[in-house]
Amino acid sequence: MATKHFDPVTIETNRPGQLLNITNTLQIAERLVNDWPDMRGPAYKAAVKASVDHMAGECRRQ
């Protein structure tokens, strides 16, 4: 599956003062799985859904 790149989105990391630029859906998925805080409420669920929906759309277009 090809990963679509987009304009960078800057997020906070779990290290104080460290920011990370995300430029594709694979990076988003990695951050959601590996680095999201233990509180996985509505914001987490919405982020996962948006990421999965976006990746599914990429698969359909190929």
N, C-alpha and C positions, 0 to 999 in steps of 0.2 A: 504494500500500500504506500503510495506516495504521500508525503506529508506536505500539506499546503502551508506556505509561509505567509505571514501578514505583518503589518506594521507592529513594532515592538510594544508590548504591554509591560509596564514595570510593576513588579510586586515586591512586597516586603518578604524577607526570609525569616527563619527562626533565629537568626543571629542579629542582635541589635545593630542598627545602622547599615546593614547589608541589604542592598536591593539587587534584583535580578530581572533582566529583560527576557521576556518570553516572546518567541517569534513563530511558534508553530504548535499545532494541536498535540503532538507527541510530548513536547515539553510540558504542556499543561497537564496532560494525563500523568506524567511522572511526578510532578509537584503535588497533584491531588492524592496520589497513592502514597508517596513517600514522605511528604513534608507537611501535610495539612495537620493543624493541631487536633488534639483528641476530640474537641467539640465539633461534631459532625452533624450540625443541624440543617436548617433550611438553606442557608447560603452554600454549604458544601453540596447538598443534594442538587441544587440548581446549577452549580458549576459542573458537577459530574454529568448531569443531563445535557447541558449545553455542549460539553466536550464530546460526549458520545454521539449526540445528534450531528455535530459537525463532522466527526470522523465517518459516520455512517453515510452522510451525504457525499463525502469524498469517494467512498467505495462505490456508490451507485453511479457516479459520473465516470468512473474508469472503464 
